[in-house]
């Protein structure tokens, strides 16, 4: 009898807690005026739409967990249809009508520059944080250092062009030579957009050579180089020229905007089909690329970010969430999702959103962990690095990478679409990659076709 009375008292106590707090197993629902986060981009783009979709999920997750400082987040988007003028119009709408505190812009330098000028003109009346989601154009953050008062609210969640010299030194000095020591003749193909200009021409302000000169310094011979429109290019004539040049490696400096699937399908049926292809970026970073090319991606090498390899404690949950929602996870999609949780941390560190100066300081000083490493912004006052995501030492960008800040899986498509990991993109992170693969696991495309 005494035991029954005790159990009854416990049950009453638990029920009382439920009535008082609403639930014992879920966070209290956020209340009050929502904090608005917006994104301007091309909603039909296979590169941009996943960023919007995954940010929306992040906002829903945070709201389900109680919001930020007890307030809900609201997520809104503006469709720029890939046009600069509509990007500016979308930014104005998010500020004037939606009262957004944080705005992200899709990762094309030309579009981001226009958005940046519009935001600078509106900042006094509509204070906000502007984040460029994945572009590399130096100008975007060089402006922040040159005119801090005007552009201090602008941040880039990726790194600028000079941050990629250390990575490529490692590829050309180490990875490629371990894969095929005798291959010294390179064919360069460049996506013909602003973000590749500095690599094609060099960066005198930082005393960095063009990539072609950089490879020559490392013992390579450039036998072909051409820029191509990112979409609609007939690649067969270009590939025939590459074959005639007797190139031993094709390096396509591509992005998510490039129709690399068309390039690869034409490569596989061309005279250059036995010349190994390395894609710099784009849709080859996900497993869908194998299907997109009908298996003709066999032998192609690319960075590969649709992976559950536990680079951080966030990687597997992110991979499973994206897979469940059928969202492809190119690098900038990882970044877009990470941005939302970074904004949450920034708001918490600033104690709210009422003081834009505190928000900017929190953007500059906060750090979070995400699926590919650490999200934090560079504060060394070196042009283009300042207010960009940390990756390399801006005072020695050809040699020193910050360990653990960005894990970049490099992989080759092998038989039946198998993803063979080949290591990472810097010596500082290589101990992590050793259990998963090495450059010696790479196989010539012609050999793979025989298997």
N, C-alpha and C positions, 0 to 999 in steps of 0.2 A: 504493500500500500504506500509506504513511504517513498519507494522508488518511482511509483506512478505519479505521485504528487511532484517529485523533483523534475521528472520529464515534462510534466505539464507546465511547470514554472519556466523551464528552459524554452519550451515552445512559444509561450506567451512573450518571452523576452525577444526571441528572434522575430516574431511577427511584429512586435513593437518597432524594432529596428527597420523592418521593411516599410512600415507606414511612415516612419520619420524620414528615412533616407531614400525611399523609392525602390531600392533594390540592393541586395547584398552582393551581386555578381557583375553589375555593369556600372560604368562611370555616370556621374550625374550629367544630365543633358545640358549643353552650353546654353547660356541665355544672353539677352541683350543684343545690341546692334552688331551685325556681323562685320568681321574684318574681310575686306574684299581683295582677292588675288585674281589677276587677269592674265590672259595670254593672247597675243596677236600673232596670227599665222594663217597659213593656207590650210583650211580644214580638210580639203580633199587630197592633200599631199601625203604620200606614203611615208615621208620623212617627218612631217610635222604633226599629223593627226595622232600618232602614238604618244607624242609628248603631251598633248592636251588630254588624251584619255587617261594616261597614267597619273597626271597631276590631279585630275578630278578624283581618281581613286584615293590618292594621298589625302586630299581634303576630306573625303568621306571617312577615312580611317581616323583622322585627327578629331573630327566632330563626334564620331562614335566613342572616342576615348575621353570626351569631355571638353574638346575645343582647346583654345589657347587662352590661358588666364581666365577661364570660365566663359569666354566668348566664342561663338561659332565662326567658322570660316565660310565664306561664300566664293564660289569659283565661277568666273565668267570668261568668255572668249569673244574675240572679234576676228572675222574672216577677212584676210587681206587678199585672197585669191592670187597670192604670189606677186602682188603689185605694190610698188613703193607708195603711191598716192593713197591707196586703201589702208596701208600700214599706218600712215599718219592719221587718217580719219578714224581708224580703229583705236589708236592710242587716245585721241581726243574723246571718243565716246566712253572709253573705260574710265577716264579721269573725270569728265564733266557729268556723265549720267550715272555711272556705276560707283564713282568715288573710290576707285581702287587705290590701295596703299602700295601694293607690289604688282609690277607688270613685267612679264617676260616677253621677249620678242624672238621669233623663229630665227634660226642660225644662219642667215645669209648676211654677209657684211654690208652689202649695198642697202638692204632693207633696214638693218640695225642703225646705220648712220643717219638715215632719214628720221627714224623714230627717236634717236638721241637728240637731234636738233629740235624736234617738236616738243619733247619732254623738257628740254632746257628752257624753252620759251614759256612753257606752262608751269614750271616748277614753283615759282613764287606763289601762284594762286592755288596750285594743286600739288603740294609736296608729296613725293612718292619715291619709291625705290625702283629703278629700271635695271633689269637683268637681261643680258644677251645670252640666249640659250644655244651655245655651241659654235658660234662663229670664231674665226681666228684673225680677222683683219686687225693689224697693229693699230690702225688709226683710232679704233673704238676706245681703247684705254690709254693710248698716247695722249689723247685729248684731256683725260682726267688729270694726268700729271701736269700737263702744260697749263691748264686753266681749272684748277681744283674747285674754285668757288662755283663755277658755272656747271661743272659736270660731276661733282663729288658724289652724287646719288646714283651713278652708273657703275655697274659691275658686270664682269664677264665670267660665266660659270665654267668656262673652258680656258685653254691657254692660247697665247698669241703665237704667230709663226716662229719667232726665235726660240720658243720653248721646245721645238721639235728637232733641234740640231743634235742634242745629246742622243736622242733615240735613234736617229739615222746614222750617226757615227757608229753606234753599237751594231745596228743592222749590217752596215757595210764593212766594218772592221772585224766583226765577230760572227754574227749569224750567217750571213751569206757565204763567208769563206769556210765555215764549218759544213755548210750544206754542199757547196760545189766550189772547191778551191781554184779550179781552172777557169771559172767564168769571170771575165774581166770586162766584157763588152756590154754596155747598158743602152737600152732604148728607153727614153723618157717620153711619157705621154701626160700632158697636163690638162686638167679641167680648166677651161678658159673662162675663169671668173676671178674677181679681184683678190680672193684669198690666196691664190697661188703666185701672185706677182712677185712677192718678196723672195720666194724660193727660186723663182726663175732668174731674178736679177741681182739677188744679194741684198744685204741689209747694212749699208755703210755706217749708219748711225751707231750700230753695235759691232762693227768690224766683222761681220759675218758674210762669208762668200755665198754665191749662188750654189744650189745643190749640184749642178753640173761641175762647177769648179771644185766643190767639196769632194765629190767622188774622184775627180782627177788627182787631188792631193793624196787620196787613199789608194791610188794605184789602178783606178779603173779608166776605161776609155769610153767616152760618150759617142756612140755611133749613129744615134738618131734622137731627135728631139722635136716635138710638135705639140701645139695646143689644139684642143678639140672642144667644140661646143658640148656642154654637159648632156644635152638631149638631142636626139634626132641625127646624130652623126653616122654616116656610112663608114664603118670601120675597116671594111675589107681592103680598100686601097692603102690605108695606113699600115695595116698588118702586112701587106705584101711588101711595102717599103722596108718595114722592120726586118722581114725575112731576108731581103736582098742586102741589108746592112750587116748581116751575119751577127746580129745581136744575140747575146747569151742570157739575157735577163730583160724582161719588160717590167718597168715600174710605172704604174698608172696612178698619178696623184689625183685621186677621185674623192668624192664626198657622197653623202646621202642623196644629193640632188642629181648625181651622175647616173645615166642608164648603163651601169656596169653589167647588168644582166644581158643587154644587147651586145656589149663589147665581148663578153665571154662566149656567148653563143657563136658570134662570128669568128672569134679567135680559134675555137675548137674545130672549125671547118676551113681554116685558112692555111696558107703556107707557113705561118708562124706558130702552128699548133704545138710544136715541140719546144718552143722557147718558154721557159717558166714565167708565169705572170704573178706579180705582187700588186695587190690593190691596196691603196692607202686607206680608204674609208668607204662607207656606204652600206648598202643593203647586204653585202657579202658578210657582214658581221653577225648575221642570224641564219638559222637552219633553213629558213624559207628560200634562201638563195639557191640551194640545191634543186628544189622544185622549180623555181623561177627559170632556171637555165636548162631544165630537163636533164640534169645530170652532167651537163657539159662543163660544169665548174670543176670537174675532176682535175686535180693537180694545182688548182689556184690557191694562193696563199693570201691571207688577209688577217687583220685583227679580228677577233671573234668574241663577242660579248653576250651571247645568249648561252650562258653557262651557269651551272650550280657549283662550280669549284669554289670553295669557301675562302675567297680573298679577304673577306671580313665577316663578322657575324651577321651582317645584313644581306649578304649575297644570296644565300639559299631562300630566305623568305621572299626576297624580291623576285627571284627567278620563278618561284612557285606561284606567286601572285600574278605575274605577267603571263605565265603560261595558262593559268586558269582563265584569264580574261582575254586570251589570244592577242596579246600586245607584243609586237616585235621589239627587241631590246638592243637597238644600236646604242653607241656610246652616249649620244645626246639625250636618249630616252632615260638612261640611268641618271644623267645629270638633272633632267627635268623633274624626276621624282625626288631626287635628293634636295632640289631647291625648295620644295614645299616644307620639308622637315627642317631645312636650314632657316627658312623664314620663321617657323615656329620658335626655334631656338633664339633667333634674333629678337623677336617680339618679347619673349620671356626675359632675355638679358636687358632689354631696353625698358622693361616694366610697362609695356603697352605700346600704342602707336601714336600717341598724341604729340610726341616730341621728335621731329624728323632728325634733329641732330643726334639724339640718342640712338635712333634706328640706324643711322649711317655709321656711327661708332660701333654699334653692335655688329653690323655687317662686316666691318673691318677687323673685328677682334674675335668673333665667334668661330667655333670649329665643331663639326659633326662628323660622324662616321657614316659612310654610305656603301653601296654594293661594290664599288670599285676602289675604295680607299678612303681618303679624308677630304672633306669639303672645307676649305679655308681659303681666304684671299691674301694675295701677296701684298705686303706693305713696304717692301724695299722700293725706294723711289728710283726705279729704272724704267725708262720709257717702254710702254706697252705691257710690261709685267705688272705694274702697279694697278691694283683693283682687278686683276685677273686671277683665276684659280691657281693655287700653288701647284707647281710640278717640278721645275728645275731651279737651281741657284741662278738668279738673274745676273749675277756677277761672273758666272762661268757657264753659260748655257750650252756649250758644246761638250761639256765633260761631266757635269755634276747633276744628278737627279736626286730629289729628296726621297729617301727610302720610305716605302709604305704609303705614300700619298696617292699614287695612282698605279694600280696593277692593270697591265694591258696584256691580255692573252693574245698570242700570235698562233695561228693554226693553218693547217692545210686540209682542203677537201680531198679525202682519199676514197677508195672504192666503196660503193654503195652509200655514199654520202657521209662516211665516217669522218668525224672531226678529230684530226690528229694534232694535238697541241705541240708547239715547237719551242716553248719558252715564253719569255716576256720581252720587254722593250728597253731594259736597262740592266746593267750588272748588279746594281744595288738590290734588285728584287729577285735575281735568279735563284738563290737558295730556295725560295718559296716554290718555284716552278719545277724543280728537279724531279719530284715524284710524278709529274703529269706529262712530261715530254721534253725533248731537247732538239736543237737544230739537226742533229744526226737522224732524227725520225722523218725528216723530209725526203720525198721521193720525186724523181723526175716525172713530169706528166706522161711522157712516152712509155716509161716503165709501168706506170699505173694502168695505162690502157691495155697493156699486155696481160695483166693479171686476171 
